[in-house]
Amino acid sequence: MGFRMGIVGLPNVGKSTLFNALTKTAAAQAANFPFCTIEPNVGEVAVPDARLDRLAAIAGSKQIIPTRMTFVDIAGLVKGASKGEGLGNQFLANIRETDAIAHVLRCFEDDDVTHVDGRVDPVADAETIETELIIADMESLEKRLQNILRKVRGGDKEAVQQERLMRAALEMLEAGKPARLVKVDAEDAKAWRMMQLLTSKPVLYVCNVSEDEAATGNALSARVAEMAAAQGNSHVVISAKIEEEISQLDPEEAEMFLSELGLEEAGLDRLIRAGYELLHLETYFTVGPKEARAWTIRQGTSAPQAAGVIHGDFERGFIRAETIAYDDFIASNGEQGAKEAGKMRAEGKSYVVQDGDVLHFLFNT
C-alpha cells in the first residue's frame, strides 16, 4: 500500500504549485487568486528509493516498479471554513479521506502574490487552519453523539466504546487542542480511526520558501520549526518553484540544477521520507529477473500481512517467507550468493517484516 496525503493551506501559499511539481502535471491551476482549485486534484507519484535500483541491477530485472504515494491537492481554506465560508465544508470532507496532512505554509515575501489576510505569518496561518479543523470536529462529534447515546441506552456495547472515545476527543477539542493529542489504547485504535476526525491526522508542515533560501531556510521557516517541535510534529523546507522547475528536467539536468543551488536532493524526496516517518511506514522488496518491486507496509507488519499487500490469497495461504536483509543481498551479490552465505532465512507467520527485507512468499492456493 501507499498512503494518501492531503495538501492543505490558506489560498496562495503554493499548494497547487507544489502539487504540480510532485505529480509532474499542470492539472492543478496555480493562479494568484483564492479558490483556483475548485475540485480536489489527485495525483500518484513514484516513491524514489535508490535501493530498488541497486537490487534490480544485481538481479538483472527487466522492469523496476516503485511503490507509490497519492497526493490530494485540496483547495485553499479560509477563516470561517467550518461555518461554510469560502468553499467550506466540501473541502473539510476531502481532508477526512486522507491518511495525513501536508500543511503548506507561506514562508516567503512577494508583493506580487496576494496573501488572503494581507500579511505573511506562517504560524498564524497554521493556527487559522487548525482552529477551523477543531471547530469542524467539535460540530461533527456533537451531532454524532446524540445518535450514539440512543444506542448506548439500548445496550449497544460498541456504542459505549464510541461514546467514551467521542467524549475524550471533545474534551481535548474544547480545550483548543487537536484530537491527535488524545492517548488511545491499542484496543481502541480501530474505533478511533473510524471516527475520521480531521485533527486526529498527523501533520507535516511544509515551509514554502523562495528559491534562494531553499538550502538554508529563513527566519519564517525557523519559527515554523519551533512550532512543529513544540507540537511533536515535523516539518520540511521546500521551494515549490524549484520543485516545479526540477519536475520539467531530465534526471541528469535536475542533479546539476540542484547542485548549483546547494541542494543534495529534491524536496520531493525529503517530503516523502518525512511522510513515511510520520505514518510509521517502511518498504520491503520482491526481486527477480522479471521485475524488482517495492511495497509499502506499516512498521510492525507480520509476514502474512505483508504478503497480503501483494494479494489476499498470499495472506490466506501463507506458508513461509524466504527472507534476505537488503545489506546481505547487496553484499552477497544477489539471491544465490545470499543462499550460499547462509543469509537467506525461512520466516514463519510470527515474523515482523523489517525495512529493506527482500522477500519471496510461499503459499497454498
N, C-alpha and C positions, 0 to 999 in steps of 0.2 A: 504494500500500500504506500501511497504517498501521503501528503496531507494538504489541507485546504487552508490557505492563509488569506484573510481579508485585508485589503489595503484601505485604511480609513484616514480621515483627517479633515480639517476645515477646507473650504474651497481655496484653490490657487496656492497650495503648498507643494505641488509637484507629484501628486499621486498618479495622475494619468501618464505623465512623462516617465515616471519610474515603471509603471505597468508596461508601457510601450517598449521600454528597454528590456525588461525581463522577458517578455514574450516575443520580442523582435517583430512586433507588428505595429501598425498605426491604427489599430481597431478602436482604441480609446482616444477620442478627440481631446487634445491638450490645448485648451483655449483660455484666454485671460478673462474669464467671467465665471461666476458661480453656476453650478449645476450643468456644466457642459457634458457630464457623463449622465445620461438620462436613464440608462439601464445598466445594471452591473455587468462589466465585461469579465469574462472568464478565460484564462489562458493557462496552458500547461507548458512547463519548461523542464528540460532535462536537468537533472542534478549532476553537476560536474564532479567527477571523482577520478583522480589520476590512478588510483589503484586498479580500476576496471580496465584501463588501457594497458597497464603492465600485465595483468592476468591474461588479457586477450592476446597480447604479443607472445607470451610464453606458450599458450595453448594453441596458437595459430587459428584463433576463432575467426570465422568468416564474417560474423556480424557482432557489433557491440550495441547492447541495449541498456542504457542507463535507467535508473529509477526516475520517476517524475514527480513534480510538485505542482499543485494548482494554485494560481493566484486569482483573486477576485477583486477587481477594481470597483469599489463602492463609492457612489457619488458623494460629494462634499456635504458633510453635516454642518449645521449651524446651531447657534444657541436657540433653544426652543424646539429642537427637532422632536423631542419626546412629546411635545404638545402639537405636533403637526406642522411646525414652521419649516420653511424651505420645502424639501421633498419628504421630510418627516418620517413617519413610521415604516414606510415602504423600505427604507434603507436599513432601519433597525432590524427588520425581518431578515434582510440579506446577511447581516452580521451573524445572526443566530446559526446560520448554516455553515459557518467556518469553524476550524479547529483552533485557530489562533488569530490574533490581530496584529498586523504591522501598522503601527500608528505613525504616519509620516508627519514630521514637524518642520515647519519652515525655519531654517537657521541661516538665512541669507537676507541681505538687504538689496532691494532692487526697486527703484521708484517706478519702473515700467510695469511691475507686476503688483496689482492691487491686492491688499490684504482686506479680508471681509470686515475686520474690526478696526482697520486704519492704523495698525501698529504691528511690529514684529516682536513677539514674545512667546517662544515655543512652550514654556512652562505653563503660561496662562492658557494657551491653546489646548494643551494636554488636559488641563483641569476642566475646560469647557466641554470637551468630548466626554471625559469621564463622568462629569455631572449629568449629562444627557443620558448616558447609558445607565447610570444609577437610578435616575428617575424612571426610565422605561422599565427597568427590572422591578422596581417597587410597585409600579402600577400593574404590571403583569402578575406579580405574586399576589397582590391584594385581591385581584379578580379571581385567580385560580383557587385561592384559599377558601373562598365561600363554597365552591363545589367539593373541595376536599373535606371540609368539616361535615358536610352532609354524609359523605361516605364513612367518615370516622364514627359518626353516630350510628351508622348501620353496621358497625363491627368489621369494616374492611381493614385487614392488617397492613396492607401496602399503603393505604391512605394514612395510617398512623405514622408510618415512617416518613411519608411525604410531608405531612403537616409539621413534623419535628424539623425536617430539613428546611422547609419554607420559612419557619419562624426563626431559625438560626440565620438564614440569609437576610430576612427582613431586619433583624436586629443590627446586623453589620451595615446594611444599606442605609438604615435610618440614622446611623452614626456618621454617614457621609463617606463610608469606605466601600470598596468593591467586594463582591461576593467571593472572589478568589482567596480572600484572607481568612475565610471560614475553614477551620480544620475539619476535614472529612475522613471518617474511618473507612477502612477497606470495604467493610460490608455495606457501606452506604454509597460507595463510589459510583456504581451504575445508576442508582436512583438520582444521585446528584447530577450526573451528566444529562439524564433525561429531562431535567428541568430547563436545560438550554438557556441559562442565564447569560446575558451579554457580558456582565462584569466578572463572570467566573472564568472566562477565557484568558490564557496567558497573553501578555502584551510585550511586543518588541518595538521599542521606539526607534524610528528611522530618522536620523538627523540629516535633512537635505541641505547641504552647504553649497557655496559657489565653487566653480571649477578650480580656482587657485587655492582653495582651502580643503580640498578633498583628502590630501595626505595628512594634514595636521589638525583639522577641525578648527573651531574658533570659540570665542567666549560664549556664544549662544549654545553650541553643542556641548560645551563643558557644563553648562547649567543643566542640560538635559541628562547628562551622565550622572550628575549628583542626584537628581530627582529619581532616576532609574535605580541607582544603588540604594537609595533610601527606601524604595518600594519593594526591593528584591526583584525588580525586572531587569531586562538587559537592553542594550542599545547598540546601534551601528551608525557610523558616519559614512554618508554616501553623497556624491553629487549626481543627481538624476540626469543632468545634462550630459555629464561624461558617460554615464551608463548608456544613454541613448546613442551617443556617438559611437561607442565601442560596439554596440549591437549591429552597426552597419558595416563593420570591418571584418576582414578575414582574421583567423587566429594569429597569424604572424604579425599583421599590421596592428592588431589590438595589443599584442605584447609590447611592441615598440612604443605605442602610444602611452601605455601605462607606465613604462619605464621612464619616458620623458617627463611624466607628471610626478614621478617619485612614488608610484604605487606598485606594490608587489603583486596584487591580484585585483580582479574586478570586484566591484561592490556586490554583484550578484552572488559570488562565491561566499563572501562574508555574511550576506543576508541569509543564504540557505543554511550555512553552518550554524548561525545563531538560531535559526528556526528549528533545526534539528535538536539543538541543546534545549531549547525552550519546551519542546514536546517530548523530550527524552526518547528520541528516535535513534536508530542505528541501521547499518546496512550489512547484508550478507550477500554472497555471490554464488551463482551457478556458472560453471565454466566447462566448455568442451569445444570440439572442432567446429561445430555448427554455430554456436554463439556464446558470448560471455555476457552475463546479465546481472544487474544489481537489483536487489529487492529491499524495500524499506519495512522495518518492523519496529515495534516499541521495545525499549530496554526491558529485559526480564521475560521475553517471549520464549516459550518452550519450543523444542524441535518440531513436534507435531503442529503447533500453531504456526510456526514459520513455514512449514510445508503447505499449510492451508492457504497461505498468501498466493501460492502458485495455482493451486486448485483444491477445492474442497475434498475431492477423492483422495488426495495425498495425505490430508489430515486424518480422514476417517479410516484409511487402510494403512496408516503409518506402521512400519516395522522398525526401521532404524535410519540414522543419518550418518553417512560416511563424511567425516569432518577433517578438514585441514585448516589450520590457522593461516591467515594471509601471509605473515612473515615466513612461515615454514614452506608455503607453496612457492614463494619467490626464491628463498634460499636453496630449495631443492630443485629449482628449475622445472616445476610442474608436478602433476599428479603422480606420475610414475616414480620420479625421484623422491617424492614425499613418502610414497609407499615403501620404497627400498630403505629409506632412512628411519622407518618406523614412526613417521609423523602423521600418518592417517589414523584416525580413531573411529571406532564404531560407537556412536552415542544413541542412547535409548530415549524413551518418552519423557524422562525427567530432565534431560539436558537443557540448559538455558543457553540459547544461541548468543555468541559473542560478536561484537562488531568486527567485520572483516573476515568472518568464517567463510571458507569455500565449502559448500555442502552438495552432497548427492544423496537424494532421498530414495529409500527402498520402501515399497508399499504394496499391499494386496489390492487388487482391483475388485 
